[in-house]
Amino acid sequence: MNRFHAAAHSPAVTTRIGVALGIAFGICFLTGLLSHLIQHPPGWFGWPSRPVHLYRITQGLHVISGIASIPLLLAKLWTVYPKLFEKPPVRSVAHALERLSILVLSGAAFFELVTGLLNVAQNYPWDFYFPSLHYAVAWIAIGSVVVHVAVKLPIVRGPKEPEKPSPGLSRRGFLRSTWLVTGVAVVATAGATVPLLRNISGLSWRSGKDLPVNRTAAAAGVLDTARDPAWRLEVATAAGTRSFTRAELAALPQTTAELPIACVEGWSHSAVWSGVAFPDLLRAAGAEPGAEVRVLSLERGGLYATSELPGTHTADPLTLLALTLDGEELPPDHGYPCRVIAPNRPGVLQTKWVRRLEVR
């Protein structure tokens, strides 16, 4: 083995890159788990409506840490691959656990990172439902990380080997190269979620000035029904159902707020929305703010044709049934005749083309 290989495959290099990869994976897992809980909340879980940018930050960290994990994972595998072909293949129970954890971790990590990248690009060359399988494999990945760390902890905490000067790339040089490539990957893509980096993130997706559209009105099959003059918003309460025309909604007190849409695909954009605050709308319909509300869309068959607004959001005056976007009538692709814009919520739960609200 030449001196470069000896430096790159040393335990000290493997350990340091492994620690960085573990941190990146941990952040990615925890923020992904949080997003899952927000979208599918169990009874014990609650998510606040303030601060308005919190979900934007957590989902941005999710995608950025995932991007950072790609070069870290490749560097980690480069440092350990000679050990995978050592003989005998299994020397002890701990050695068997280490090899198994590397195999499971590598497979799960590659699956998560590759499918995650294709998801942010909205490219789905598979038949399975991405969120469910991505979530399940994330638990496998983080479990293998825990096992691997437990097995390798004595090495991490043990004495470090002194670096011997040698020509070519040293351990320190290999590590610096890894950190540099990771930093470049993050900066090149982080503009999708970090506004300050949009002008220098050449590889970011959805980073233009206009608010992106994931699903158009035509794709949702609602162009005709959204423009139908007979459209009415139905608000069902315990006292009965009241309907509102769009003109009647516009005649109610209007609230204007700058709020972000933060997508589970990693991009986020802020815009100025105007419409009826949910507390005002609920009072006008004969209900009290703070009640849970089920939101139904004109889109009948989409995965996110309905959503649930918890009481913390329906009581917040920044939760809007939006009628305008950046001072102009809401375009059909952004939800005309009206849509939900709530602070600190995933974009997939900001239901467009609203037709009915069911107050519980």
Sequence and secondary structure as in RCSB ss.txt:
>XXXX:A:sequence
MNRFHAAAHSPAVTTRIGVALGIAFGICFLTGLLSHLIQHPPGWFGWPSRPVHLYRITQGLHVISGIASIPLLLA
KLWTVYPKLFEKPPVRSVAHALERLSILVLSGAAFFELVTGLLNVAQNYPWDFYFPSLHYAVAWIAIGSVVVHVA
VKLPIVRGPKEPEKPSPGLSRRGFLRSTWLVTGVAVVATAGATVPLLRNISGLSWRSGKDLPVNRTAAAAGVLDT
ARDPAWRLEVATAAGTRSFTRAELAALPQTTAELPIACVEGWSHSAVWSGVAFPDLLRAAGAEPGAEVRVLSLER
GGLYATSELPGTHTADPLTLLALTLDGEELPPDHGYPCRVIAPNRPGVLQTKWVRRLEVR
>XXXX:A:secstr
  HHHHHHTSHHHHHHHHHHHHHHHHHHHHHHHHHHHHHS  TT    S STTHHHHHHHHHHHHHHHHHHHHHH
HHHHHGGGGG SSS  SHHHHHHHHHHHHHHHHHHHHHHHHHHHHTT   SSS HHHHHHHHHHHHHHHHHHHHH
HHHHHHHS        SS  HHHHHHHHHHHHHHHHHHHGGGT GGGTTT TT SS SSS   SS HHHHT HHH
HH TT  EEEEETTEEEEE HHHHHHS  EEEEEEEE TTS EEEEEEEEEEHHHHHHHTT  TT  EEEEES S
SSTTSEEEE HHHHT TT EEEEEETTEE  GGGTTT EEE TT BGGGS  SEEEEEE 
